[in-house]
């Protein structure tokens, strides 16, 4: 079984039993207040396989949404189905936590948030990585004035795509995919957590390869994918607080030497580790001095735990589900909120629109920085 029954737990149903579902099914047992009741997928045989592996029930999607013992639906479907599944779950009276992005368009994202608010339900969305040890420590340093007022920064996501490791990577290169919408949420969410909301976007976009050859092991190996989305973008993000950040996202790069995130302030600079994960060293330099390393592995949700047979990474996905469940039970702040995800989605969509128009796009939505999560609060979410 993935977990044991606790009297104050909220039942969780997972819709979508693809590649990422195993991480959620494994990690649910790390957090208080989560009990996986059932899993569902449009492919019943896939749901059955995950149910057998993790010791839970398999159910049709409609049956899972109708269950009285499911209070939170975790939406792990492909991006093109995020809005349909999230809206159906909300209509069934369930709180929702969705994998990123919230939806494939801002219009659909707004519909999800509006439906949740109309029904007095919570909707949350990945990434939750900014609540990990490195994200929390970086936020403390910025809020504490370690580098002074942030003035500018850089953020780079660069690789040669997903077709060399993912067994079924076609959706990454279709509408709703691409590096901006797929990986961009990690970086833009981390930046909003550190710097506040974005007010304007300028961008150039392009596609490096019209087709992709699948080389990952599996039934799709050797097949070719027609690319239908930009696979490179270079943007300038203007933040409402004044900072300007260069954002690069590309799946057309074989190798590079750019750090994931750097923030440049009036008094110093800060390096933030890959926001796709929950820990790593944060580095700061004051007034041009030597880099000072701040290790975070010893902090709550910072220890390496992934993969299970040889941990080298901190991967606490499902933390956002636990944080949502805590907000439901205790009325605590909901940091991985739909409003935050909607703002991030608007920024990402604006990068694509600005690249197509070759003109600046203003961001209509505004969102407050998520309240900081203390180490004590992070530890309190963990199962003893």
C-alpha positions as MATLAB code, in Angstrom:
seq = 'XXXXXXXXXXXXXXXXXXXXXXXXXXXXXXXXXXXXXXXXXXXXXXXXXXXXXXXXXXXXXXXXXXXXXXXXXXXXXXXXXXXXXXXXXXXXXXXXXXXXXXXXXXXXXXXXXXXXXXXXXXXXXXXXXXXXXXXXXXXXXXXXXXXXXXXXXXXXXXXXXXXXXXXXXXXXXXXXXXXXXXXXXXXXXXXXXXXXXXXXXXXXXXXXXXXXXXXXXXXXXXXXXXXXXXXXXXXXXXXXXXXXXXXXXXXXXXXXXXXXXXXXXXXXXXXXXXXXXXXXXXXXXXXXXXXXXXXXXXXXXXXXXXXXXXXXXXXXXXXXXXXXXXXXXXXXXXXXXXXXXXXXXXXXXXXXXXXXXXXXXXXXXXXXXXXXXXXXXXXXXXXX';
ca = [
       0.000    0.000    0.000;
       1.148    3.556   -0.663;
       0.035    4.735    2.776;
      -1.920    3.835    5.876;
      -5.262    5.270    6.908;
      -5.245    8.330    9.165;
      -8.464    9.627   10.754;
      -8.004   13.229    9.564;
      -6.789   12.352    6.075;
      -8.390   13.616    2.887;
      -9.017   10.979    0.243;
      -7.150   11.527   -3.013;
      -8.018   10.228   -6.456;
      -5.480   10.354   -9.261;
      -6.660   10.809  -12.845;
      -3.945   10.025  -15.369;
      -1.616    7.063  -14.856;
       1.212    8.043  -17.178;
       4.922    8.497  -16.539;
       4.628   10.993  -13.638;
       1.940    9.104  -11.698;
       4.429    6.745  -10.085;
       6.196    9.685   -8.449;
       2.960   10.946   -6.888;
       1.918    7.456   -5.815;
       5.300    6.923   -4.164;
       5.585   10.339   -2.558;
       2.041   10.524   -1.160;
       3.191    8.375    1.741;
       5.697   11.076    2.751;
       3.007   13.589    3.709;
       0.364   13.903    6.387;
      -3.308   13.955    5.530;
      -3.160   12.241    2.132;
      -4.710    8.839    1.456;
      -4.797    7.575   -2.130;
      -8.238    6.037   -2.647;
      -8.190    5.236   -6.358;
      -6.527    5.839   -9.705;
      -8.135    6.242  -13.128;
      -7.085    6.551  -16.732;
      -8.873    6.505  -20.082;
      -6.821    3.361  -20.696;
      -8.220    0.961  -18.059;
      -5.306   -1.439  -18.391;
      -2.846    1.321  -17.468;
      -4.850    2.257  -14.366;
      -5.094   -1.408  -13.379;
      -1.336   -1.828  -13.688;
      -0.613    1.164  -11.445;
      -3.282    0.062   -8.969;
      -1.679   -3.375   -8.656;
       1.810   -1.943   -8.320;
       0.903    0.544   -5.581;
      -1.828   -1.345   -3.778;
      -4.767    0.964   -4.513;
      -8.051    0.642   -6.402;
      -8.549    1.319  -10.097;
     -11.769    2.931  -11.279;
     -13.265    4.541  -14.373;
     -12.795    8.326  -14.403;
     -16.495    9.105  -13.848;
     -16.689    6.621  -10.983;
     -13.618    8.116   -9.305;
     -15.081   11.634   -9.528;
     -18.327   10.397   -7.962;
     -16.703    8.734   -4.948;
     -17.661   10.170   -1.579;
     -14.300    9.205   -0.095;
     -12.345   11.327   -2.612;
     -11.972   14.971   -1.601;
      -9.019   15.952   -3.815;
      -8.530   14.976   -7.445;
      -4.934   15.048   -8.681;
      -4.984   15.715  -12.420;
      -1.988   14.061  -14.095;
      -3.424   13.881  -17.607;
      -1.706   15.305  -20.673;
      -1.881   19.130  -20.901;
      -4.582   19.093  -23.578;
      -6.913   17.335  -21.108;
      -6.089   19.402  -18.011;
      -9.041   21.784  -18.336;
     -11.594   19.084  -19.133;
     -10.615   16.895  -16.185;
     -10.179   19.758  -13.700;
     -13.552   21.289  -14.584;
     -15.254   17.884  -14.298;
     -13.689   17.316  -10.880;
     -14.733   20.761   -9.667;
     -18.256   20.153  -10.959;
     -18.259   16.961   -8.889;
     -17.456   19.011   -5.790;
     -13.794   18.022   -5.495;
     -10.771   20.166   -4.764;
      -8.199   19.856   -7.550;
      -4.434   19.758   -7.833;
      -3.211   19.705  -11.438;
       0.134   19.046  -12.989;
       1.489   22.012  -14.923;
       0.432   23.926  -16.876;
      -2.954   24.783  -15.389;
      -4.397   24.600  -18.929;
      -3.194   25.029  -22.499;
      -4.619   28.560  -22.717;
      -5.286   31.461  -20.383;
      -8.968   31.371  -21.356;
      -9.286   27.790  -20.100;
      -7.191   28.586  -17.037;
      -9.540   31.422  -16.117;
     -12.501   29.075  -16.472;
     -10.919   26.620  -14.015;
     -10.174   29.293  -11.417;
     -13.622   30.855  -11.808;
     -15.341   27.482  -11.390;
     -13.356   26.727   -8.243;
     -14.114   30.110   -6.715;
     -17.801   29.856   -7.632;
     -18.005   26.515   -5.819;
     -15.826   27.611   -2.881;
     -13.298   24.906   -3.741;
      -9.510   25.085   -3.914;
      -7.596   24.494   -7.108;
      -3.844   24.108   -6.993;
      -1.221   23.484   -9.607;
       2.347   22.346   -9.996;
       5.073   23.251   -9.706;
       5.396   22.909   -5.962;
       9.192   22.858   -6.180;
       9.470   26.465   -4.964;
       8.288   25.190   -1.567;
      11.303   22.885   -1.318;
      14.433   23.586    0.687;
      16.262   25.617   -1.982;
      13.250   27.719   -2.965;
      12.459   28.538    0.656;
      16.046   29.473    1.468;
      16.406   31.641   -1.637;
      13.188   33.442   -0.698;
      14.515   34.072    2.828;
      17.719   35.558    1.412;
      15.896   37.871   -0.985;
      13.312   38.933    1.607;
      16.106   39.483    4.141;
      17.966   41.853    1.841;
      20.998   39.619    1.273;
      21.488   41.006   -2.254;
      19.577   44.262   -1.833;
      16.739   45.246   -4.131;
      16.596   42.833   -7.117;
      17.374   44.662  -10.351;
      17.724   41.978  -13.008;
      18.359   38.314  -13.589;
      18.642   35.398  -15.990;
      16.769   32.106  -16.309;
      17.708   29.383  -18.784;
      16.059   26.051  -19.655;
      18.133   24.364  -22.332;
      18.346   20.763  -23.545;
      17.692   18.724  -26.653;
      14.124   17.824  -25.846;
      12.336   14.812  -24.430;
      12.417   12.247  -27.226;
      15.620   10.618  -25.976;
      14.190    9.585  -22.574;
      10.367    9.727  -22.533;
       8.671    6.554  -23.850;
       5.786    8.486  -25.472;
       7.001   12.059  -26.085;
       4.686   13.180  -28.893;
       2.546   15.466  -26.700;
       5.616   17.527  -25.783;
       5.757   18.802  -29.372;
       2.030   19.436  -29.849;
      -0.162   22.397  -28.743;
       0.163   22.740  -24.976;
       3.728   21.438  -25.119;
       7.110   22.898  -26.014;
       9.729   24.110  -23.538;
       7.824   27.306  -22.674;
       4.634   25.632  -21.443;
       6.223   22.373  -20.271;
       9.331   23.564  -18.392;
       8.580   27.274  -18.154;
       6.210   26.888  -15.177;
       9.099   25.788  -12.931;
      11.199   28.826  -13.751;
       8.518   31.515  -13.920;
       6.895   30.258  -10.699;
      10.280   30.381   -8.970;
      10.799   33.931  -10.243;
       7.345   35.092   -9.115;
       8.030   33.546   -5.709;
      11.268   35.565   -5.462;
      10.361   38.783   -7.290;
       6.572   39.102   -7.408;
       4.291   39.339  -10.460;
       5.278   40.009  -14.065;
       3.850   43.078  -15.797;
       5.146   42.895  -19.392;
       6.795   40.426  -21.780;
       8.876   40.789  -24.948;
       9.950   37.706  -26.888;
      11.313   36.021  -29.991;
      10.439   32.383  -30.732;
      11.405   29.753  -33.275;
      11.540   26.050  -34.111;
      14.923   24.455  -34.632;
      13.882   21.036  -35.973;
      10.627   20.387  -37.872;
      10.688   16.708  -36.864;
      11.929   14.724  -33.874;
      13.159   11.136  -33.923;
      12.175    9.119  -30.850;
      15.247    7.293  -29.526;
      13.896    6.374  -26.061;
      13.287    2.679  -25.475;
       9.653    1.656  -25.891;
       6.998    1.057  -28.533;
       7.507    4.536  -30.067;
      11.260    4.118  -30.618;
      12.195    4.977  -34.188;
       9.016    6.935  -34.888;
       9.061   10.568  -35.984;
       7.115   13.447  -34.467;
       5.989   16.487  -36.423;
       6.798   19.553  -34.284;
       3.846   21.952  -34.004;
       5.056   24.386  -31.311;
       8.042   26.714  -30.882;
      11.001   24.845  -29.435;
      13.080   27.951  -28.640;
      12.146   31.254  -27.032;
      14.167   34.185  -25.762;
      12.161   36.634  -23.673;
      12.542   39.664  -21.443;
      10.268   39.645  -18.397;
       9.456   42.980  -16.778;
       8.403   42.527  -13.140;
       6.000   44.906  -11.433;
       8.610   45.508   -8.732;
      11.099   46.809  -11.310;
      13.369   43.834  -11.997;
      14.004   42.685  -15.559;
      14.876   39.046  -16.264;
      16.152   37.431  -19.457;
      14.341   34.099  -19.922;
      15.575   31.513  -22.390;
      13.799   28.221  -23.092;
      15.020   25.815  -25.768;
      14.906   22.156  -26.743;
      17.287   22.855  -29.619;
      20.506   22.900  -27.556;
      22.913   19.973  -27.279;
      25.018   21.454  -24.458;
      25.403   24.763  -22.617;
      26.960   26.337  -19.516;
      24.214   28.702  -18.316;
      23.161   28.342  -14.660;
      19.398   27.816  -14.198;
      18.614   31.034  -12.301;
      20.589   34.081  -11.231;
      19.241   37.216   -9.542;
      21.261   40.445   -9.543;
      20.581   42.991   -6.794;
      21.831   46.367   -5.618;
      24.261   44.766   -3.139;
      25.064   41.389   -4.652;
      24.024   38.429   -6.752;
      22.390   35.062   -6.102;
      22.471   31.712   -7.886;
      19.424   29.480   -7.434;
      19.580   25.758   -8.311;
      17.380   24.032  -10.884;
      13.738   24.796   -9.930;
      12.687   21.448  -11.388;
      13.829   19.968   -8.076;
      13.428   20.793   -4.401;
      16.960   21.379   -3.141;
      20.519   22.210   -4.157;
      23.034   24.844   -3.145;
      22.028   28.509   -3.145;
      24.997   30.837   -3.672;
      25.336   34.549   -3.010;
      28.066   37.116   -3.541;
      28.120   40.461   -1.754;
      29.550   43.498   -3.531;
      31.420   41.336   -6.035;
      33.108   39.118   -3.459;
      33.584   35.358   -3.640;
      30.529   33.139   -3.983;
      29.234   31.924   -0.608;
      27.557   28.526   -0.740;
      24.417   27.831    1.284;
      23.706   24.099    1.386;
      20.047   23.119    1.766;
      20.137   19.324    1.931;
      19.844   19.450    5.722;
      16.644   21.519    5.632;
      13.163   19.967    5.590;
      12.363   18.571    2.129;
      15.968   18.994    1.067;
      17.524   15.538    1.453;
      18.142   13.429   -1.638;
      15.385   10.816   -1.959;
      15.189   10.024   -5.683;
      15.527    7.543   -7.271;
      14.671    5.268   -4.380;
      17.367    2.712   -5.190;
      20.145    5.310   -5.359;
      19.059    8.742   -4.146;
      20.857   11.684   -5.694;
      18.034   14.224   -6.146;
      15.454   15.861   -3.897;
      12.100   15.055   -5.489;
       9.131   15.714   -3.205;
       6.387   16.016   -5.832;
       3.035   15.716   -4.027;
       4.160   18.417   -1.571;
       1.714   20.749   -3.327;
      -1.111   18.266   -2.794;
      -0.247   18.094    0.910;
      -0.110   21.888    1.110;
      -3.542   22.107   -0.544;
      -4.922   19.467    1.838;
      -3.572   21.445    4.799;
      -5.279   24.571    3.480;
      -8.556   22.654    3.210;
      -8.320   21.139    6.699;
      -6.766   23.984    8.646;
      -7.425   27.164    6.690;
      -3.681   27.708    6.258;
      -2.366   29.697    3.273;
      -2.712   27.977   -0.092;
       0.553   28.791   -1.841;
       0.355   26.555   -4.932;
      -2.868   28.318   -5.813;
      -4.826   28.467   -9.030;
      -4.387   32.233   -9.089;
      -0.593   31.844   -9.019;
      -0.741   29.161  -11.738;
      -3.037   31.345  -13.852;
      -0.623   34.293  -13.637;
       2.284   32.054  -14.610;
       0.246   30.634  -17.506;
      -0.538   34.157  -18.723;
       3.174   35.009  -18.672;
       4.045   31.845  -20.604;
       1.291   32.401  -23.157;
       2.474   36.004  -23.528;
       5.983   34.750  -24.366;
       4.528   32.743  -27.249;
       2.192   35.548  -28.372;
       4.923   38.192  -28.169;
       7.234   35.971  -30.201;
       4.589   35.635  -32.894;
       3.696   39.328  -32.931;
       7.234   40.611  -32.326;
       5.693   43.159  -29.968;
       5.467   43.582  -26.191;
       2.516   41.987  -24.388;
       1.184   43.378  -21.111;
       0.123   40.959  -18.376;
      -3.428   41.635  -17.220;
      -3.483   39.481  -14.104;
      -1.783   40.391  -10.865;
      -0.962   38.038   -8.034;
       0.705   38.471   -4.682;
       3.870   36.576   -3.933;
       2.954   33.340   -2.148;
       3.393   33.662    1.619;
       6.756   32.148    2.578;
       6.671   28.572    3.847;
       8.811   28.275    6.964;
      10.991   25.272    7.700;
       8.697   24.472   10.620;
       5.618   24.542    8.381;
       7.363   22.396    5.782;
       8.300   19.819    8.413;
       4.736   19.830    9.761;
       3.455   18.647    6.364;
       5.584   15.523    6.529;
       4.330   12.234    7.865;
       6.084   11.265   11.092;
];
